[in-house]
Amino acid sequence: MFFHGGGWVLGDFPTHERLIRDLARASGAAAVYVDYSASPEARYPVAIHQAYAATKWVAEHGAELGVDGTRLAVVGNSVGGNMATSVALQAKAAGTPAIRYQVLLWPVTDAAFDNSSYQQYQQGYFLSRNMMRWFWDSYTTDPKQRREIYASPLQASVEQLEGLPPTLIQTAELDVLRDEGEAYGRKLDQAGVAVTVTRYNGLIHDYGLLNALSDVPAVRTAIRQAGDGLQQHLAK
């Protein structure tokens, strides 16, 4: 199950097709792209409810698409990573569907803008702090909603994270989202989740999405890492 990035506002299948195909080739897995409704027309929590419903449908009706709905992973980049782990949290709360693995690529995990990476890379490194503020404002301006674990999974307690599926988190060194992604990995580890967090040094946000960087050796390594993890956890 793939959930695209773009700040809940931008992005679609054409902008993410190459990344999705790269991950599918690297893993040997089928990819189901979820075309959720964009903000600000559809504000929180519409998109995450759609994402969960789509995942549950594939689990129950995968054969209609020619896929095995019993072997599911959730994958997303940037806010798509946020949505992927939100789906995993919703699945845990509902007791279904079973999710084997989550791949969170440079994910959004919190609505705060004051950590070290936000301060260090707030401007001039592709994704700026002001852009993230605008994306969040388009998604929800309600402080209470922003603290909910389905919007800001980093706000979840250790107990709420227990039992989530094995997880791969990739972060970029030169990215405002770096610290919150890595902090989420540490919290998953505290919750007993099998988690791997890899920082790719010298890279900016969305390194795996940007066509201009697709042949950079570190980007190829990142795709291979994600593909290997998917292959391992989705094997029969």
C-alpha positions in Angstrom: 0.0 0.0 0.0 1.7 3.2 -1.1 0.7 6.7 0.2 2.2 9.6 -1.7 3.8 12.7 -0.3 3.2 16.4 -1.1 2.1 17.9 2.2 -1.4 16.5 2.0 -2.0 19.1 -0.7 0.2 18.2 -3.7 1.4 15.1 -5.4 -0.3 12.4 -7.4 0.5 9.1 -9.2 2.5 10.7 -12.1 4.8 12.6 -9.7 5.4 9.4 -7.7 5.3 6.7 -10.4 9.0 6.3 -10.9 9.6 5.9 -7.1 6.7 3.4 -6.8 8.1 1.4 -9.7 11.6 1.5 -8.3 10.3 0.1 -5.0 8.2 -2.6 -6.7 11.2 -3.7 -8.8 13.5 -3.7 -5.8 11.1 -5.8 -3.7 9.3 -7.9 -6.2 6.0 -6.9 -4.6 2.9 -5.5 -6.2 2.1 -1.9 -5.3 -1.3 -0.5 -4.7 -1.4 3.3 -5.0 -4.0 5.1 -2.9 -5.4 8.3 -4.4 -6.6 10.0 -1.2 -8.4 13.3 -1.2 -6.2 16.4 -0.9 -6.3 19.2 1.6 -7.4 21.9 2.1 -10.7 20.7 0.4 -10.5 17.5 2.5 -9.1 18.4 5.9 -7.9 16.1 8.6 -8.9 13.3 9.3 -10.5 12.6 5.9 -7.4 11.4 4.1 -6.2 9.0 6.8 -9.7 7.4 7.1 -9.6 6.9 3.3 -6.1 5.4 3.6 -7.2 3.0 6.3 -10.4 2.0 4.4 -8.4 1.4 1.2 -5.9 -0.8 3.1 -8.7 -2.8 4.8 -10.4 -3.3 1.4 -7.3 -4.7 -0.2 -6.8 -7.0 2.8 -10.3 -8.3 2.2 -10.5 -8.1 -1.6 -6.9 -8.4 -2.8 -7.7 -11.3 -5.1 -9.9 -8.9 -7.2 -6.7 -7.0 -7.9 -4.5 -10.0 -8.3 -2.6 -9.5 -5.1 -2.4 -11.4 -1.8 -4.2 -9.3 0.8 -2.9 -11.3 3.6 0.7 -10.0 3.0 0.5 -6.2 3.4 3.0 -3.5 4.0 2.3 0.2 4.2 4.8 2.6 2.5 4.9 6.3 2.1 7.1 9.3 1.6 7.0 12.5 3.6 3.4 13.0 4.6 2.8 9.7 3.0 5.0 8.2 5.6 2.8 9.9 8.2 -0.3 8.4 6.6 1.3 4.9 6.4 2.1 4.8 10.1 -1.3 6.3 10.9 -2.9 3.3 9.0 -0.8 1.0 11.1 -2.0 2.7 14.3 -5.6 2.5 13.1 -5.2 -1.1 12.2 -3.8 -1.9 15.6 -6.8 -0.1 17.3 -9.3 -1.9 15.1 -7.6 -5.3 15.3 -7.5 -5.5 11.5 -6.0 -5.7 8.9 -2.8 -7.4 9.7 0.2 -5.4 8.5 3.6 -7.0 8.2 5.9 -4.1 7.6 6.0 -0.3 7.4 8.4 1.7 5.3 8.5 5.4 6.3 10.6 7.5 3.9 11.7 10.8 5.4 8.3 11.0 7.2 6.3 13.7 8.9 5.7 12.6 12.5 5.0 15.8 14.5 3.5 19.2 14.1 6.3 21.0 15.9 8.7 23.2 14.0 11.4 23.9 16.6 13.8 21.0 16.7 17.4 21.2 15.6 16.9 20.1 12.0 14.1 22.6 11.5 16.4 25.3 12.8 19.4 24.2 10.8 17.7 23.5 7.4 14.8 25.9 7.6 15.5 27.4 4.2 17.6 26.6 1.2 17.3 22.8 1.3 14.3 22.1 -0.9 11.7 21.7 1.8 11.5 24.7 4.1 10.0 25.3 7.5 7.5 27.8 6.0 6.4 25.2 3.5 5.7 22.7 6.3 3.8 25.3 8.2 1.6 26.0 5.2 1.1 22.2 4.6 0.0 21.7 8.2 -2.3 24.8 8.1 -3.9 23.3 5.0 -4.4 19.9 6.8 -5.6 21.2 10.2 -5.1 24.4 12.2 -6.7 22.8 15.3 -4.0 22.4 18.0 -5.9 19.5 19.6 -6.1 17.6 16.3 -2.5 18.2 15.6 -1.6 16.4 18.8 -3.7 13.4 18.0 -1.6 10.3 17.3 -3.1 9.8 13.8 -1.8 13.3 12.8 1.4 13.4 14.9 2.4 9.8 15.7 5.4 11.1 17.6 2.9 12.2 20.2 1.8 8.6 20.8 2.7 7.0 24.1 5.0 4.0 24.2 2.0 1.8 25.0 0.1 3.1 22.0 3.1 2.1 19.8 3.5 -1.4 21.2 2.6 -4.1 18.7 3.2 -2.0 15.6 4.8 -3.9 12.7 8.5 -4.0 12.0 9.5 -0.6 10.6 12.1 1.0 8.3 12.6 4.7 8.6 14.8 6.6 6.2 15.8 10.2 6.9 17.9 12.7 4.9 20.7 14.7 6.6 19.7 18.0 5.0 16.0 17.9 5.8 13.8 19.8 8.3 12.0 16.5 9.0 15.1 14.5 9.9 14.9 14.9 13.7 11.3 14.0 14.0 11.6 10.9 11.9 14.6 9.7 13.9 12.8 10.5 17.2 9.8 8.4 16.1 12.2 5.6 15.4 13.6 5.9 19.0 10.1 5.8 20.4 9.2 2.7 18.4 12.3 1.1 19.7 11.3 1.9 23.3 7.9 0.3 22.5 9.6 -2.9 21.5 9.0 -2.6 17.8 11.7 -4.0 15.5 12.9 -0.8 13.8 15.7 0.3 11.6 16.5 4.0 11.2 18.9 5.0 8.5 20.1 8.6 7.9 21.4 9.2 4.4 24.0 11.9 4.7 24.4 14.6 2.2 20.9 14.2 0.8 17.9 16.5 0.9 14.2 15.8 1.5 12.5 13.6 -1.1 15.8 12.3 -2.4 14.1 9.1 -3.6 11.4 10.9 -5.4 13.4 13.5 -7.3 14.2 12.2 -10.8 17.4 14.3 -10.9 18.8 12.2 -8.0 17.6 8.8 -9.1 21.0 7.6 -10.2 22.9 8.9 -7.2 24.6 5.9 -5.5 23.2 6.7 -2.0 19.7 7.0 -3.5 20.1 3.6 -5.2 21.3 2.2 -1.9 18.2 3.6 -0.1 15.8 2.0 -2.7 17.6 -1.3 -2.3 17.3 -1.1 1.5 13.6 -0.5 1.3 13.2 -3.2 -1.4 15.1 -5.8 0.6 13.0 -5.0 3.7 9.8 -5.4 1.8 10.9 -8.6 0.2 12.0 -10.1 3.5 8.8 -9.2 5.4 6.3 -10.0 2.7 7.7 -13.4 1.9 5.4 -16.3 2.6 
